[in-house]
Structures are given as structure tokens and as C-alpha cells.
Amino acid sequence: MRKPRLFAALAASLAAAISFGSQAAPKEHFSVCWTIYAGWMPWEYGDSQGIVDKWAKKYGIDIDVVQINDYVESINQYSAGQFDGCTMTNMDALTIPAAGGVDSTALIVGDFSDGNDGIVIKGENKTLADLKGTPVNLVELSVSHYLLARGLETVGLAEKDLSVVNTSDADLVAAFASDDVQAVTTWNPLLAEVAATPGVSKVFDSSQIPGEIIDLMVVNSATLKDNPAFGKALAGAWYEIMATMAADSAEGKAAREHMAKASGTDLAGFEAQLAATRMFYSAKDAVAFASSAQLQDTMTRVAEFSFAHGLLGEGAADAEAIGMSFAGGLVTGNADNVKLRFEPSYMKLAADGQL
């Protein structure tokens, strides 16, 4: 489950203090970390089934795949140099490692939320406009917060028209069951639970902003530059896992059942989450998305939201303080401070059968 960060600027500053001055170099041993979420369970499967090991050995290296229970902690550990790669959302990649000065590369664009995140209001036949003047409980400064802001834009409202109540994801379902809470914004499986409450309305979800909440495997840019075998092994393993996971076969079903169990649910529950997740099972589709103008527009929106909420660091003068690079050499933001790179070349190697 994605448990987004609080006090991101503080975490980023700590990460930057630890990471500045570190130099990558050719090496043979690597480690990546992940946390439980539908789109990241393939890493657990690939590790337990020996697929990651197989691809690592092909390139003469070894890769440890480590589960971290706390999502924010996993990103902080990656930012501090304790891991070479980490699963995270596009927004968190910008506001934690990149904002902290850690040059990072989105190596694999695995999926985007296509209904996994949503807004629920008590009462039948409610609409998003009914949020005006209503407190909304959510994990502040998270992708849920971003989703709320984007939803409000669609009906001519803004955050100033309501109040945000910071609530831990662990407490959201119980909070919604109380008389004091009228609306929540959250993600699956919590979203499914609150939406199933009698007499409520799901008024907005991430399927209405497709491609904006993106799940990634992010790696240290200097490490990747000095060790292309690391990127090739991860991409090769990922797309072998994708081919198995997507298969309409006994092997595919077994793979999904394995992921379901590892994530704490059953096959039906896991497949319900996958139905609200646009997985890029095909490397070709992932490359097309990662090379699109839509991604650039999305990251501009994310940067603007992040700056408005103080997530780009104390020294950020505007939403363009952090440079981001995209396919084809396009750079947005500060070209002298590029800290987040969307690099589809390794996924393209997979798409072209060259791994």
C-alpha cells in the first residue's frame, strides 16, 4: 500500500545531506526496495520465483529485492543511498529524492492508477460540487491530496473552498464510520471498503485523470550510468514477470494468486485492484506512455501542486526549481538542476527484444 509522506521537505533535506558528495562506480552487487501495492507485487513474485536472480546472473551481477513495510521509509532509505532503486509514485519521486538533491531516474513505468484512488462522500446521489464547505479527511501531502485538488478543479472549486483534515491511512476507514467525518479521499483497498458503505457516493476517482498517478521503479542516476547492466537486468526481469502475470493461463493465474496472497488478499481482491490499475504489461506500451507529451504535462501539474504545498524544498523559488528530463532530450524546469529523469531506453530494449 502506498503510504505517502508527511514532512517531505524535511525528509528530502536529510536525504540530501547524506547523499551529496557520494559517487557511483561500476559494481556487481545492487539492492532495490519495494512496498506492498498491487502494481509493485510483481517485484516480490520475481524475487521469490528466481526471475530477478536469473536476469542479474545474465549480466554478471546480483540484485537483492527487499520489502520495506513503511512506504515513506523505503524512499528515505533509497534517498540516503541505502538502496540503488525503489518503488514510488511520480509525485513522491519529485518531492523526496529529487527535491532533496538526489538525481534519480524512472527506469520502469509500471502502471498508473485508473480508479484505485478516489473521493467518497456520505449521502446518496452526491456530486463533487457538494464538497464545498465540507471537511475532507485524507493523508495530507499525498497522492490523495493531489487527487482532491485535481478533482476540485473540474468543478470550479479549490482547496480554499473546503478544509483538509490530515488523517493517517490506518485510521481513515474507522474515521469514515464515525458521525464526525463526511468525506474521505483515499486509495485501494481502503477506497473499496469506504465506497461499499451503504448510502454513500463515490464522486471522483483517478480514472477521471488517467495517467497522472504513476507507479515507478526509480533508480539512482549515477549508479545507472556507471552500471547499465543493472538497468538491463531489472527491465528484463520486469517484462518476463509481466508476460507471466498477464497470461490467460494456469501459470498466469498462479502468478496472480501468489501476488494476492503476498499482499494480504485473495485472487478476487487482487484482481479487483488490478482492474483499477492500468498495468503496462507490454514494454512497447510503457515506452509510448513514457515518451508522450501527456507525461510532460502531468509532471508540470505535479510540480505546480508540489510547489504550492511547500514540497520542493525551502530554497525552491517556483514550480520550475527542479529540472526534469524526458525522452528525446526534452527538459522542463531548471535545466541546471535536473534531478528527475524519465528514461525509456531500457524499456525500449525490452520492447525490441534486445535484452
C-alpha positions in Angstrom: 0.0 0.0 0.0 1.3 3.4 -0.9 1.6 5.3 2.4 2.6 8.8 1.3 4.8 11.1 3.2 4.4 13.9 5.7 7.1 16.5 6.1 8.6 15.6 2.8 10.9 18.6 2.7 12.5 17.6 6.0 13.0 14.0 4.7 14.4 15.3 1.5 16.8 17.6 3.3 18.1 14.7 5.4 18.5 12.6 2.3 20.4 15.3 0.5 22.7 15.9 3.4 23.6 12.2 3.4 23.8 11.8 -0.4 25.7 14.8 -1.6 29.2 14.0 -2.4 28.6 10.3 -3.0 29.9 8.9 -6.2 28.6 5.9 -8.1 31.0 3.5 -9.7 31.0 0.1 -11.5 30.0 -2.6 -9.1 28.5 -6.1 -9.0 26.0 -6.0 -6.1 22.8 -4.0 -6.1 19.7 -3.7 -4.0 16.2 -2.4 -4.6 13.3 -2.0 -2.2 9.5 -2.2 -2.6 6.4 -1.9 -0.5 3.0 -3.6 -0.8 0.8 -2.3 -3.5 -0.9 -4.0 -6.4 1.4 -2.5 -9.1 4.5 -3.4 -7.1 3.7 -7.0 -6.1 5.4 -8.3 -9.3 8.8 -7.5 -7.6 8.0 -9.8 -4.8 6.9 -12.5 -7.3 10.1 -12.0 -9.4 12.3 -12.3 -6.4 10.6 -15.4 -4.9 10.5 -17.2 -8.2 14.1 -16.5 -9.0 13.4 -14.4 -12.1 15.3 -11.3 -10.8 18.3 -13.6 -10.0 18.2 -15.2 -13.4 18.4 -11.8 -15.2 21.0 -10.5 -12.8 23.2 -13.5 -13.4 22.8 -13.0 -17.2 24.6 -9.7 -16.7 27.1 -10.9 -14.2 25.7 -9.1 -11.2 23.4 -9.8 -8.2 20.4 -7.9 -7.1 18.7 -8.1 -3.7 15.0 -7.3 -3.7 14.0 -6.1 -0.2 10.5 -5.5 1.1 10.1 -2.4 3.4 6.9 -2.2 5.4 6.8 1.6 5.5 6.5 3.3 2.1 7.9 6.7 3.2 10.8 5.0 5.0 11.6 3.0 1.8 12.0 6.2 -0.2 14.0 7.9 2.6 16.4 4.9 2.7 16.8 5.0 -1.1 17.4 8.7 -1.0 20.1 8.2 1.7 21.9 5.7 -0.6 21.0 2.5 1.3 19.3 1.2 -1.9 20.1 1.6 -5.6 16.4 1.6 -6.6 13.0 1.9 -5.0 9.3 1.7 -6.0 7.5 5.0 -5.7 4.9 7.3 -7.3 5.9 10.1 -9.8 4.9 12.7 -7.2 7.0 11.2 -4.5 9.9 10.8 -6.8 9.9 14.5 -7.4 9.2 15.7 -3.8 11.5 13.4 -1.9 14.7 12.3 -3.6 14.7 14.9 -6.4 13.7 17.7 -4.1 16.5 16.5 -1.7 19.1 16.7 -4.5 19.3 13.0 -5.3 19.5 12.6 -9.1 17.0 9.8 -9.9 15.8 8.0 -13.0 12.4 6.5 -13.5 13.7 3.3 -15.1 10.4 1.4 -15.4 6.9 3.0 -15.7 4.9 0.1 -14.4 1.3 1.4 -14.2 -0.9 4.3 -13.4 -3.9 4.4 -11.1 -7.1 4.1 -13.1 -9.7 4.1 -10.3 -7.5 2.9 -7.4 -7.7 6.4 -5.8 -11.0 8.2 -5.2 -13.2 10.5 -3.2 -16.3 9.3 -1.2 -19.0 11.5 0.4 -21.7 10.3 2.8 -25.2 10.6 1.2 -26.7 9.2 -2.0 -26.6 11.0 -5.3 -23.9 13.4 -4.1 -21.6 15.2 -6.6 -18.1 16.6 -6.3 -19.5 20.1 -6.0 -21.1 19.0 -2.7 -17.7 19.1 -1.2 -17.9 22.9 -0.9 -17.6 23.8 2.8 -17.1 20.2 3.8 -14.1 18.9 5.7 -12.3 16.1 3.8 -10.2 13.5 5.6 -7.1 12.3 3.8 -3.4 11.7 4.1 -2.1 15.3 3.7 0.6 16.0 1.1 -0.1 12.6 -0.6 -1.3 11.5 -4.0 -4.8 11.6 -2.3 -4.3 15.3 -1.7 -3.2 15.8 -5.3 -6.3 13.8 -6.5 -8.6 16.0 -4.4 -7.0 19.2 -5.9 -7.4 17.9 -9.4 -11.0 16.9 -8.8 -11.9 20.3 -7.4 -10.5 21.9 -10.5 -13.0 20.1 -12.6 -16.0 21.7 -10.9 -14.5 25.2 -10.4 -13.6 24.7 -6.8 -10.3 25.0 -5.0 -8.9 23.8 -1.6 -9.8 27.2 -0.1 -13.5 26.2 -0.6 -13.2 23.3 2.0 -10.9 22.1 4.7 -8.5 19.2 4.6 -8.2 17.1 7.7 -5.0 15.1 7.9 -5.7 11.5 8.8 -3.5 8.5 8.8 -4.3 5.9 6.3 -4.6 3.4 9.2 -7.4 5.5 10.7 -9.4 6.5 7.6 -11.9 3.7 7.5 -12.7 4.0 11.2 -12.9 7.7 10.8 -15.4 7.4 7.9 -17.6 5.1 10.1 -17.9 7.9 12.7 -20.6 10.6 12.6 -17.9 13.3 12.5 -16.5 12.5 9.1 -18.5 13.3 6.0 -15.9 12.8 3.2 -12.6 11.0 2.6 -10.1 10.7 -0.2 -8.0 7.5 -0.2 -6.7 4.6 -2.3 -7.4 0.9 -2.6 -8.1 -1.3 -0.7 -9.3 1.4 1.7 -11.3 3.1 -1.1 -13.2 -0.1 -1.9 -14.1 -0.5 1.8 -15.5 3.0 2.3 -17.2 3.0 -1.0 -19.1 -0.2 0.0 -20.6 1.7 3.0 -24.4 1.9 2.5 -25.7 5.4 1.5 -22.5 6.9 0.2 -21.4 8.4 -3.2 -18.1 7.9 -4.9 -17.9 11.3 -6.6 -14.4 11.2 -8.3 -11.6 8.8 -8.9 -8.3 8.5 -10.7 -9.9 7.1 -13.8 -11.0 10.7 -14.5 -7.4 11.9 -14.5 -5.8 8.9 -16.3 -2.0 8.8 -16.3 -1.4 11.3 -13.5 -0.8 9.0 -10.5 2.0 6.8 -11.8 3.9 3.9 -10.2 7.5 3.6 -10.9 10.8 1.8 -10.3 13.2 4.6 -9.6 17.0 4.1 -9.5 19.9 6.3 -8.7 21.0 8.1 -12.0 24.7 7.9 -11.3 24.6 4.2 -10.4 22.6 3.5 -13.6 25.0 5.5 -15.8 28.0 3.6 -14.4 26.2 0.2 -14.4 23.9 -0.2 -17.4 23.8 -4.0 -16.6 21.7 -3.1 -13.5 19.1 -1.3 -15.7 19.1 -4.1 -18.2 18.6 -6.8 -15.6 15.7 -5.0 -13.9 14.0 -4.3 -17.2 14.5 -7.9 -18.4 13.1 -9.4 -15.2 10.2 -7.0 -15.0 8.9 -7.8 -18.5 9.3 -11.5 -18.1 7.2 -11.2 -14.9 4.6 -9.0 -16.8 4.3 -11.6 -19.6 3.5 -14.3 -17.0 1.2 -12.2 -14.9 -0.9 -11.1 -17.9 -1.2 -14.6 -19.3 -4.7 -16.1 -19.5 -3.3 -19.5 -18.4 -2.8 -21.7 -15.4 0.6 -20.2 -14.9 -0.7 -16.6 -15.1 -3.5 -17.4 -12.6 -0.9 -19.0 -10.3 1.3 -15.9 -10.5 -1.6 -13.6 -9.6 -2.7 -15.9 -6.8 0.8 -15.7 -5.4 0.8 -11.9 -5.6 -2.6 -11.8 -4.0 -1.5 -13.9 -1.1 1.7 -12.0 -0.6 -0.3 -8.7 -0.5 -2.7 -10.0 2.1 -5.8 -10.6 -0.1 -7.3 -13.3 -2.3 -7.3 -13.6 -6.1 -10.6 -11.8 -6.4 -9.5 -9.0 -4.2 -6.2 -8.6 -6.1 -7.8 -8.7 -9.5 -10.3 -6.1 -8.4 -7.3 -3.8 -7.6 -5.7 -4.7 -10.9 -8.9 -3.7 -12.7 -8.5 -0.2 -11.3 -4.8 -0.2 -12.3 -3.6 0.4 -15.8 -0.7 -2.0 -15.9 1.8 -1.6 -18.7 2.2 -5.3 -19.4 3.7 -4.5 -22.7 7.1 -2.8 -22.8 6.1 -1.1 -26.1 3.0 0.5 -24.4 5.2 1.7 -21.4 7.7 3.3 -23.8 4.9 5.1 -25.7 3.5 6.4 -22.4 6.9 7.4 -21.1 7.6 9.2 -24.3 4.4 11.1 -24.5 3.6 14.8 -24.2 1.0 13.8 -21.7 3.7 12.7 -19.2 5.4 16.1 -19.5 2.1 17.9 -18.9 1.4 15.7 -15.9 4.7 16.3 -14.3 4.3 20.1 -14.8 0.9 19.8 -12.9 2.6 17.7 -10.2 5.4 20.2 -9.8 2.9 23.1 -9.5 0.9 21.3 -6.8 4.1 20.3 -5.0 5.5 23.9 -5.0 2.1 25.3 -3.8 2.3 22.9 -0.9 5.9 23.5 0.0 7.2 20.1 -1.1 10.0 21.2 -3.4 12.3 22.4 -0.5 12.8 25.7 1.3 15.0 27.1 -1.5 12.5 26.5 -4.3 11.6 29.8 -5.8 8.9 28.4 -8.1 7.5 25.3 -9.5 10.3 25.0 -12.0 13.1 24.8 -9.4 13.8 21.2 -10.1 14.6 20.2 -13.7 13.1 17.1 -15.2 14.2 15.3 -18.3 12.1 13.3 -20.7 12.5 11.2 -23.9 14.1 13.0 -26.8 16.2 15.2 -24.5 13.4 17.5 -23.5 13.9 19.3 -20.2 11.3 21.1 -18.2 12.1 23.3 -15.2 15.6 24.3 -14.3 18.0 22.8 -16.8 20.9 23.4 -14.5 19.2 21.4 -11.7 17.9 18.2 -13.4 17.2 15.7 -10.6 14.4 13.5 -12.1 14.8 11.7 -15.4 12.2 9.7 -17.3 14.4 7.4 -19.3 12.5 4.9 -21.5 15.6 3.5 -23.2 15.8 0.3 -21.0 12.1 -0.4 -21.5 12.7 0.1 -25.3 15.4 -2.5 -25.2 12.9 -4.9 -23.7 10.3 -3.9 -26.3 12.8 -4.5 -29.1 13.9 -7.9 -27.8 17.4 -6.7 -27.2 17.9 -7.7 -23.6 
